[in-house]
Structure formats: C-alpha cells, structure tokens
Amino acid sequence: MGLHEKFSDDLSDAALTSVTLSKTFTMKKGAILSILTFTLTACQNTWDSEARHLFHQGCMESAKESGKSEEAAKSMCDCRLEKVMKKYPNFNDAMEHADDMMNDPELKGCK
C-alpha cells in the first residue's frame, strides 16, 4: 500500500469517526463537535491552530442553533475548547475519550 492510499484510508477512518462523534454529541448535548476538526487533524497528535478554530466554529454553530446569543455562544465555546485542550493536550487522546467528553460535567459547566 502506497503512502497516498494509507493517507486516504486514515482520512476515511477519521471522517467516519468524526461523523459518529458528531451524531453522539448532537444526541447527548444538542450540539456538535466539528467534524472537520477530527478530519483535518487525524494525522496530528496536538491541537494546532486550525483544529482549535474548527472546534470553536462547530461549537458556535451548534450553540447558535440551540438559541444562544453570539456572546453566550462564544463564552461557552471558549470555555469548552480550553477545558478539552487542557484535559486532552494530545489530540489522539481526545479522540479516544470523545464519549467521555460528551458527558464531562466540567464541559457541561461551561455556560
């Protein structure tokens, strides 16, 4: 298997994982984690600026859809991103604990 095929398979796996995580988050929290965050950072072990931006963007969209104002959504999403990155500084660890994040009382405490 060539590097291109391996990379494509890894991205496909990451995309499937992110779709599953997104559906779980929507069902349990009424919001979504950005699918793009997981897809674009699947080959990286840390939260780069693009991953942080995409996570925040996905959170903002979900928060607004649930009726939060721009200011309230930003406050909540800033809090959640900070807590997720602190708890899981390694992106792969965050992916492995995605279900835990959905029920994390510390994240639910972000308002």
PAMAR-807147 format. One line per field, with one value per atom (N, C-alpha, C, O): residue number from 0; residue in three letters; atom name; x, y, z. Coordinates in steps of 0.02 Angstrom, whole numbers. Example, Ala and Ser with C-alpha at 12.3 -4.5 7.8 and 13.67 -1.06 7.14 Angstrom:
BEGIN
k: c(0  0  0  0  1  1  1  1);
r: c(ALA  ALA  ALA  ALA  SER  SER  SER  SER);
a: c(N  CA  C  O  N  CA  C  O);
px: c(660  615  660  712  642  684  645  670);
py: c(-284  -225  -165  -166  -112  -53  2  57);
pz: c(390  390  390  423  354  357  394  402);
REM end
This chain:
BEGIN
k: c(0  0  0  0  1  1  1  1  2  2  2  2  3  3  3  3  4  4  4  4  5  5  5  5  6  6  6  6  7  7  7  7  8  8  8  8  9  9  9  9  10  10  10  10  11  11  11  11  12  12  12  12  13  13  13  13  14  14  14  14  15  15  15  15  16  16  16  16  17  17  17  17  18  18  18  18  19  19  19  19  20  20  20  20  21  21  21  21  22  22  22  22  23  23  23  23  24  24  24  24  25  25  25  25  26  26  26  26  27  27  27  27  28  28  28  28  29  29  29  29  30  30  30  30  31  31  31  31  32  32  32  32  33  33  33  33  34  34  34  34  35  35  35  35  36  36  36  36  37  37  37  37  38  38  38  38  39  39  39  39  40  40  40  40  41  41  41  41  42  42  42  42  43  43  43  43  44  44  44  44  45  45  45  45  46  46  46  46  47  47  47  47  48  48  48  48  49  49  49  49  50  50  50  50  51  51  51  51  52  52  52  52  53  53  53  53  54  54  54  54  55  55  55  55  56  56  56  56  57  57  57  57  58  58  58  58  59  59  59  59  60  60  60  60  61  61  61  61  62  62  62  62  63  63  63  63  64  64  64  64  65  65  65  65  66  66  66  66  67  67  67  67  68  68  68  68  69  69  69  69  70  70  70  70  71  71  71  71  72  72  72  72  73  73  73  73  74  74  74  74  75  75  75  75  76  76  76  76  77  77  77  77  78  78  78  78  79  79  79  79  80  80  80  80  81  81  81  81  82  82  82  82  83  83  83  83  84  84  84  84  85  85  85  85  86  86  86  86  87  87  87  87  88  88  88  88  89  89  89  89  90  90  90  90  91  91  91  91  92  92  92  92  93  93  93  93  94  94  94  94  95  95  95  95  96  96  96  96  97  97  97  97  98  98  98  98  99  99  99  99  100  100  100  100  101  101  101  101  102  102  102  102  103  103  103  103  104  104  104  104  105  105  105  105  106  106  106  106  107  107  107  107  108  108  108  108  109  109  109  109  110  110  110  110);
r: c(MET  MET  MET  MET  GLY  GLY  GLY  GLY  LEU  LEU  LEU  LEU  HIS  HIS  HIS  HIS  GLU  GLU  GLU  GLU  LYS  LYS  LYS  LYS  PHE  PHE  PHE  PHE  SER  SER  SER  SER  ASP  ASP  ASP  ASP  ASP  ASP  ASP  ASP  LEU  LEU  LEU  LEU  SER  SER  SER  SER  ASP  ASP  ASP  ASP  ALA  ALA  ALA  ALA  ALA  ALA  ALA  ALA  LEU  LEU  LEU  LEU  THR  THR  THR  THR  SER  SER  SER  SER  VAL  VAL  VAL  VAL  THR  THR  THR  THR  LEU  LEU  LEU  LEU  SER  SER  SER  SER  LYS  LYS  LYS  LYS  THR  THR  THR  THR  PHE  PHE  PHE  PHE  THR  THR  THR  THR  MET  MET  MET  MET  LYS  LYS  LYS  LYS  LYS  LYS  LYS  LYS  GLY  GLY  GLY  GLY  ALA  ALA  ALA  ALA  ILE  ILE  ILE  ILE  LEU  LEU  LEU  LEU  SER  SER  SER  SER  ILE  ILE  ILE  ILE  LEU  LEU  LEU  LEU  THR  THR  THR  THR  PHE  PHE  PHE  PHE  THR  THR  THR  THR  LEU  LEU  LEU  LEU  THR  THR  THR  THR  ALA  ALA  ALA  ALA  CYS  CYS  CYS  CYS  GLN  GLN  GLN  GLN  ASN  ASN  ASN  ASN  THR  THR  THR  THR  TRP  TRP  TRP  TRP  ASP  ASP  ASP  ASP  SER  SER  SER  SER  GLU  GLU  GLU  GLU  ALA  ALA  ALA  ALA  ARG  ARG  ARG  ARG  HIS  HIS  HIS  HIS  LEU  LEU  LEU  LEU  PHE  PHE  PHE  PHE  HIS  HIS  HIS  HIS  GLN  GLN  GLN  GLN  GLY  GLY  GLY  GLY  CYS  CYS  CYS  CYS  MET  MET  MET  MET  GLU  GLU  GLU  GLU  SER  SER  SER  SER  ALA  ALA  ALA  ALA  LYS  LYS  LYS  LYS  GLU  GLU  GLU  GLU  SER  SER  SER  SER  GLY  GLY  GLY  GLY  LYS  LYS  LYS  LYS  SER  SER  SER  SER  GLU  GLU  GLU  GLU  GLU  GLU  GLU  GLU  ALA  ALA  ALA  ALA  ALA  ALA  ALA  ALA  LYS  LYS  LYS  LYS  SER  SER  SER  SER  MET  MET  MET  MET  CYS  CYS  CYS  CYS  ASP  ASP  ASP  ASP  CYS  CYS  CYS  CYS  ARG  ARG  ARG  ARG  LEU  LEU  LEU  LEU  GLU  GLU  GLU  GLU  LYS  LYS  LYS  LYS  VAL  VAL  VAL  VAL  MET  MET  MET  MET  LYS  LYS  LYS  LYS  LYS  LYS  LYS  LYS  TYR  TYR  TYR  TYR  PRO  PRO  PRO  PRO  ASN  ASN  ASN  ASN  PHE  PHE  PHE  PHE  ASN  ASN  ASN  ASN  ASP  ASP  ASP  ASP  ALA  ALA  ALA  ALA  MET  MET  MET  MET  GLU  GLU  GLU  GLU  HIS  HIS  HIS  HIS  ALA  ALA  ALA  ALA  ASP  ASP  ASP  ASP  ASP  ASP  ASP  ASP  MET  MET  MET  MET  MET  MET  MET  MET  ASN  ASN  ASN  ASN  ASP  ASP  ASP  ASP  PRO  PRO  PRO  PRO  GLU  GLU  GLU  GLU  LEU  LEU  LEU  LEU  LYS  LYS  LYS  LYS  GLY  GLY  GLY  GLY  CYS  CYS  CYS  CYS  LYS  LYS  LYS  LYS);
a: c(N  CA  C  O  N  CA  C  O  N  CA  C  O  N  CA  C  O  N  CA  C  O  N  CA  C  O  N  CA  C  O  N  CA  C  O  N  CA  C  O  N  CA  C  O  N  CA  C  O  N  CA  C  O  N  CA  C  O  N  CA  C  O  N  CA  C  O  N  CA  C  O  N  CA  C  O  N  CA  C  O  N  CA  C  O  N  CA  C  O  N  CA  C  O  N  CA  C  O  N  CA  C  O  N  CA  C  O  N  CA  C  O  N  CA  C  O  N  CA  C  O  N  CA  C  O  N  CA  C  O  N  CA  C  O  N  CA  C  O  N  CA  C  O  N  CA  C  O  N  CA  C  O  N  CA  C  O  N  CA  C  O  N  CA  C  O  N  CA  C  O  N  CA  C  O  N  CA  C  O  N  CA  C  O  N  CA  C  O  N  CA  C  O  N  CA  C  O  N  CA  C  O  N  CA  C  O  N  CA  C  O  N  CA  C  O  N  CA  C  O  N  CA  C  O  N  CA  C  O  N  CA  C  O  N  CA  C  O  N  CA  C  O  N  CA  C  O  N  CA  C  O  N  CA  C  O  N  CA  C  O  N  CA  C  O  N  CA  C  O  N  CA  C  O  N  CA  C  O  N  CA  C  O  N  CA  C  O  N  CA  C  O  N  CA  C  O  N  CA  C  O  N  CA  C  O  N  CA  C  O  N  CA  C  O  N  CA  C  O  N  CA  C  O  N  CA  C  O  N  CA  C  O  N  CA  C  O  N  CA  C  O  N  CA  C  O  N  CA  C  O  N  CA  C  O  N  CA  C  O  N  CA  C  O  N  CA  C  O  N  CA  C  O  N  CA  C  O  N  CA  C  O  N  CA  C  O  N  CA  C  O  N  CA  C  O  N  CA  C  O  N  CA  C  O  N  CA  C  O  N  CA  C  O  N  CA  C  O  N  CA  C  O  N  CA  C  O  N  CA  C  O  N  CA  C  O  N  CA  C  O  N  CA  C  O  N  CA  C  O  N  CA  C  O  N  CA  C  O  N  CA  C  O  N  CA  C  O  N  CA  C  O  N  CA  C  O  N  CA  C  O  N  CA  C  O  N  CA  C  O  N  CA  C  O  N  CA  C  O);
px: c(42  0  45  89  32  72  53  2  95  83  17  -19  2  -61  -121  -169  -120  -176  -183  -238  -126  -127  -156  -197  -133  -158  -233  -271  -255  -327  -367  -421  -341  -376  -380  -432  -325  -325  -376  -412  -380  -429  -500  -544  -510  -577  -598  -654  -551  -565  -580  -626  -541  -552  -620  -655  -638  -703  -760  -808  -755  -807  -811  -865  -753  -752  -784  -823  -768  -795  -870  -905  -895  -968  -1002  -1053  -974  -1003  -1001  -1051  -945  -939  -989  -1019  -997  -1043  -1114  -1150  -1135  -1203  -1213  -1265  -1163  -1167  -1173  -1214  -1132  -1133  -1200  -1227  -1227  -1291  -1346  -1388  -1345  -1397  -1391  -1441  -1331  -1322  -1320  -1340  -1297  -1286  -1325  -1328  -1355  -1390  -1343  -1364  -1281  -1232  -1185  -1187  -1143  -1097  -1025  -1008  -982  -911  -895  -925  -852  -837  -807  -755  -841  -816  -749  -704  -743  -680  -621  -565  -633  -578  -545  -484  -586  -559  -530  -480  -562  -537  -471  -425  -465  -404  -346  -288  -359  -305  -293  -258  -322  -317  -245  -230  -202  -133  -87  -27  -116  -76  -92  -146  -46  -56  -74  -88  -73  -87  -141  -159  -166  -216  -180  -153  -179  -148  -200  -259  -180  -225  -286  -341  -277  -334  -384  -444  -359  -404  -442  -503  -408  -442  -496  -552  -479  -527  -588  -645  -577  -633  -677  -738  -646  -684  -729  -788  -699  -735  -791  -846  -777  -827  -886  -944  -872  -926  -967  -1028  -934  -968  -1013  -1070  -987  -1025  -1089  -1143  -1082  -1140  -1193  -1253  -1172  -1219  -1252  -1312  -1212  -1239  -1291  -1343  -1277  -1324  -1388  -1443  -1381  -1439  -1483  -1544  -1452  -1491  -1518  -1548  -1508  -1539  -1494  -1518  -1431  -1386  -1368  -1363  -1359  -1337  -1264  -1231  -1240  -1171  -1123  -1075  -1136  -1093  -1094  -1041  -1153  -1158  -1126  -1093  -1135  -1105  -1029  -995  -1003  -930  -901  -850  -934  -911  -910  -861  -964  -969  -916  -883  -909  -863  -790  -749  -774  -706  -690  -636  -738  -730  -720  -674  -763  -759  -693  -662  -673  -610  -552  -509  -549  -495  -493  -439  -551  -554  -535  -500  -559  -543  -468  -437  -439  -367  -325  -272  -348  -312  -316  -266  -375  -385  -353  -327  -355  -328  -280  -298  -220  -174  -151  -131  -154  -139  -204  -250  -207  -269  -293  -353  -246  -267  -301  -349  -278  -311  -382  -428  -389  -456  -503  -561  -479  -521  -540  -596  -491  -505  -555  -588  -561  -606  -666  -694  -684  -738  -804  -839  -819  -881  -879  -929  -820  -812  -823  -853  -800  -808  -882  -902  -922  -993  -1029  -1078  -1004  -1037  -995  -1012  -943  -899  -933  -953  -942  -976  -940  -971  -873  -835  -853  -861  -861  -880  -953  -970  -995  -1066  -1073  -1121  -1023  -1024  -1008  -1018  -984  -969  -1034  -1076  -1043  -1105  -1091  -1137);
py: c(-59  0  61  68  106  166  218  211  267  320  356  371  369  403  362  389  297  254  250  252  245  242  307  306  364  428  434  458  412  414  370  390  310  266  297  293  329  361  418  425  457  512  485  513  430  399  375  386  342  319  378  375  431  490  522  544  524  553  512  540  446  403  413  417  417  429  496  500  547  613  617  652  581  580  547  572  492  457  502  506  535  579  637  656  664  720  699  736  641  617  605  623  576  563  629  635  677  741  776  804  773  804  773  808  707  672  686  696  687  693  765  779  810  878  930  988  910  958  1003  1056  983  1022  975  914  1001  957  977  1034  926  940  946  911  988  999  937  913  912  854  871  829  930  950  949  935  963  961  893  888  842  774  752  717  771  751  783  749  848  883  870  880  848  838  764  748  720  648  623  575  654  631  668  657  712  752  730  704  742  723  782  772  843  900  944  936  989  1036  1095  1138  1096  1153  1209  1199  1265  1323  1308  1332  1270  1252  1208  1218  1160  1116  1156  1146  1202  1244  1287  1293  1316  1358  1318  1341  1260  1219  1193  1191  1174  1152  1209  1200  1268  1327  1345  1361  1343  1360  1311  1332  1246  1197  1206  1200  1222  1235  1296  1295  1349  1411  1399  1422  1362  1348  1310  1326  1260  1221  1262  1257  1304  1345  1394  1404  1424  1471  1435  1462  1375  1336  1319  1311  1313  1297  1360  1357  1418  1480  1526  1578  1510  1554  1615  1613  1670  1731  1723  1676  1767  1765  1768  1729  1813  1822  1761  1738  1734  1675  1614  1574  1607  1551  1556  1505  1615  1624  1608  1574  1631  1617  1542  1515  1508  1436  1398  1354  1415  1380  1392  1347  1454  1468  1424  1395  1419  1379  1305  1273  1279  1208  1192  1141  1234  1221  1221  1177  1269  1273  1210  1182  1189  1130  1066  1023  1059  999  996  943  1051  1052  1040  1009  1065  1055  982  953  954  885  835  783  851  807  846  862  862  901  863  894  798  757  743  714  764  757  685  672  638  568  546  507  570  554  583  550  642  673  630  619  606  563  498  474  470  408  418  370  478  493  537  572  534  577  564  612  501  487  516  542  513  543  618  647  650  723  741  793  699  714  719  755  682  680  713  707  747  778  836  885  830  883  950  1003  947  1009  1046  1107  1009  1040  1063  1115  1023  1043  1106  1143  1119  1178  1242  1297  1235  1295  1327  1295  1389  1425  1484  1520);
pz: c(0  0  0  42  -46  -51  1  35  8  57  44  91  -18  -36  -15  13  -28  -9  67  93  102  176  204  249  177  199  186  229  128  111  158  180  173  219  289  322  311  377  379  428  326  323  322  353  285  283  352  374  387  455  501  542  494  536  520  566  457  438  467  493  464  493  569  597  601  673  690  737  651  667  655  691  605  593  653  677  677  735  796  833  808  865  861  911  802  792  809  843  785  798  873  900  906  977  1016  1061  998  1032  1022  1069  961  947  989  1017  993  1031  1105  1139  1132  1204  1228  1284  1188  1210  1171  1191  1115  1073  1035  1012  1029  992  956  967  913  876  889  902  884  880  806  766  790  719  688  709  637  600  568  566  545  512  560  539  623  671  671  666  676  679  612  611  559  493  477  455  488  469  516  497  577  624  639  687  600  613  613  649  576  572  621  621  661  708  779  792  824  893  938  997  912  955  923  865  963  940  907  941  841  807  800  818  773  770  726  741  674  630  668  662  706  744  796  805  830  880  847  872  790  754  733  742  705  680  737  730  793  851  875  887  881  905  856  878  792  742  745  743  751  756  819  818  874  937  931  953  900  892  851  869  797  755  794  790  831  871  926  938  958  1012  986  1017  929  899  877  885  850  830  890  884  949  1009  1042  1096  1010  1034  1074  1099  1082  1120  1078  1017  1113  1080  1058  1080  1015  992  1052  1056  1098  1156  1202  1225  1215  1258  1226  1259  1160  1123  1126  1137  1116  1116  1185  1190  1236  1304  1318  1344  1301  1312  1272  1298  1208  1165  1184  1180  1204  1228  1289  1293  1333  1394  1376  1401  1333  1315  1280  1295  1234  1199  1247  1244  1292  1340  1384  1395  1408  1452  1415  1443  1353  1314  1300  1307  1280  1265  1328  1325  1385  1447  1469  1490  1464  1485  1437  1458  1373  1321  1276  1219  1300  1258  1196  1147  1199  1141  1104  1132  1041  1003  999  1002  991  987  1052  1049  1109  1172  1173  1197  1148  1145  1104  1123  1047  1005  1040  1035  1077  1113  1169  1190  1194  1250  1229  1271  1167  1142  1179  1195  1193  1230  1300  1325  1331  1398  1396  1441  1342  1336  1332  1358  1300  1293  1360  1367  1409  1475  1529  1589  1511  1559  1595  1563  1661  1699  1695  1698  1688  1683  1617  1617  1562  1500  1502  1475  1533  1539  1581  1573  1624  1666  1628  1654  1567  1527  1505  1473  1522  1505  1462  1443);
REM end
